[in-house]
Each structure stands twice: as C-alpha cells, then as structure tokens.
C-alpha cells in the first residue's frame, strides 16, 4: 500500500479521535444524563405545548365561573312609528249603547317611543351550567395529567438517547483503537517484507484487515454522529445552530446510576388518567340528567319610557318610569327528548372507561412481569459479557506481545484480535440492553 495514502488515513483517524477525546474534557457544554433531561424538560417545544394546554384548561375554569354571575346591561331603544299601529277594542267599553260584538279601532301608540334603563338577568338554577365548573375542573386535571405524562415520556426518551450516544462513542473509540493497532502491525510486517522475511500474501492479509478496520471506524463514526443528532433534537436544539455535544458521564457512572428497580408506589399515570376520564364522564352524565329540571331565572328592569308624537327627548313630562322584577320558570318538554339518547350514550361510555381501565391494568401487570424477567436476564448476561471482555483483552495483549517478538503468526494474532473486538462489542451491547431494560421497566411502571 502507498505510504502517502497510509499517512493520510492515519491523519484522518487522529482528527476523529481527537474530536471524541476532546468531549471527555469538562467544558461549559459538557453534560450529564441528568443535565440532558433537565434541559429537555425546559426547552423542548412539546413541553411548552402541553404546558399551554394545561394553562388553557385552567382559564376555562375561570371562564365558566364568570358565566355564573348576573347578566347586567344597559340599553337605549329609540323607535319612530311610520304608521302608528291600530288596535281593535270592544266598542261597548267606550259607548254603552254600542252593540255587542262591535269593535272600535284605537291608536294606543305615539309616533316616537324610547326606552332606556338597566336590565338584569340571573339564573337562580340552570341545569345546563350547573355542573360546568366541576366538568372544567376535571378537564383541567386531565390536561395536567397529560402534561406529566409528556414530561415522563421525554425524560425516558432523552435517557435512552444519552445511553445510545455514549455506547456509540465507546464503539467509535474501540474502532479507532483497532484501526491504529492494525496499522502498527502492518508497519511492522511491511518492514519484514522489505527485508525479505515475509511473503507478499501475508502482508496483503494484514492490509485487508486494516482496510476492514477503517471501514468499521467510518461506520461507527456515522452511528455516533446520528446518535448525537437524535439526542440534541430530543433536547430541543436546532441542529443548524448546534450539532455537537460533550458527554460527561461514562459507562461506569451510568451503571451505578441505574441500579435495580424497586417497584413501589401508586398506580401509573396512564391508569390515573383513565380514572379521571371516567370521573369526567360521570359528571357529564349527572349534568345531562339535570337537564330535565326547569330553568329558574330572575329578571328585572329599572328605567324609563318616552312617548310623544314630537321628537324631544328632553321634554321630561313625556318620560314615564318603568321598573319591574320577575321570576321565570321554564320547564323543557320536547326540547329534552334528545337527552334520553345522550344519557344512554354516556352510560355506555362509563362502561367503556371501566373496561379500558381494566385492560390497561392487566396489560401493565403483564408487561411489568416480562420486563422484570428481561432485566434479570440482562443483568446476568452483562456480568458474563464483562468477564469475557476481560479474558479476551488479557489474551489479546499477550498475543500482541508475542507477535511483536516474532513468536506468533499473523493469522493467529488476527483471530485473537477478532475475538477481543467481538467480546468488547458484545459487552457494549449488553450494557446498552441492560440500561434500556431498566429504563423500560421504570417507564412502564410510572407511565
């Protein structure tokens, strides 16, 4: 292989390795998994969206409360009768000699008429609005539960992203180390080849191994970058403005942070939400049944009326006081027939809520048992993979020393190197599977 090309490849590897190692140095942008979650909960648009929905639900409670205050308003009504209306009245009321059944047309209205005053309307009891405050309060509780569920989902999502990012970084470091190691072996064997102590096919074999290592490095580098992009996106960053981040935690810290789960506490948020939806449906049913009751309202007017054939509203003798207070009772008859079907529909919805709760509860219990079993398996498997990694590393270091001293064939060293890489990759995968199983168990229990 051309030494100039080899030097260029090593330079590229050095730059990539420097970028990864630089992220291990503490900096203002170096974050732990807790920092990543905290940032996401403050800056992700979905959090703000559900927070606004909760605020709107609270505003709706205030809106419904304001609808219960008396409706007081002022009015000014000016009319001009182009044709004064005529009203027929019994003629005998004005003429005792008139025949029974005769009518006398009279004009009771003036050309100009005006009414001005203060009106009052207040529902002492209105079944349509009686339970609206409780409904709005319950809807606000559901919106608050949705907000909590969103926060919890984002928390687990960012934790998974952080773990994926850290595992990808470890794989990239492993691929970088493997590539540099194989390049060093290639340089040593190239010297032997030039000295005539090595066949060209043996040199080509190690060159093939080195090229495969470089390919694996490029793939690991791509996976790491994509993992970083996913983490930054879920934290709420715009990738056009920020596309790099430094991780302060390492695998040992994460394994210490995510200890075994002790499932204790109340029901999950999803079950609580289903319970709250059932309460809301029950309130809607109760309020719908109240619709059969009459509406009792208080009405009043305090003002004055103006009557005159000439338009002069400042002519006070033509203003006449007008004030009254009234009680109105309105009992629905045919208007409430549609409530019969609505009551039936809400009864069915309550039953559906109960079934949904039971289904969710059964599924959650099943999932928790399966995930507990999964976590126990992943924990045991992690210990085995960690032991295998340590053993293969010891063997690889010994074999590398033997190769450097000329006491081992390249083919045997290549096999030892492959077993070490395989054990290291399996260990990283086992760490990932264990941490994800832990997060998934917590998520299922709490969410």
PyMOL commands that set and color helices and strands:
alter all, ss='L'
color gray80, all
select helices_A, chain A and resi 3-22+33-43+45-66+91-93+132-194+200-234+251-257+269-290+316-318+338-404+410-446
alter helices_A, ss='H'
color red, helices_A
select strands_A, chain A and resi 30-31+71-80+87-90+103-106+112-125+246-247+295-308+319-330
alter strands_A, ss='S'
color yellow, strands_A
deselect
rebuild
show_as cartoon
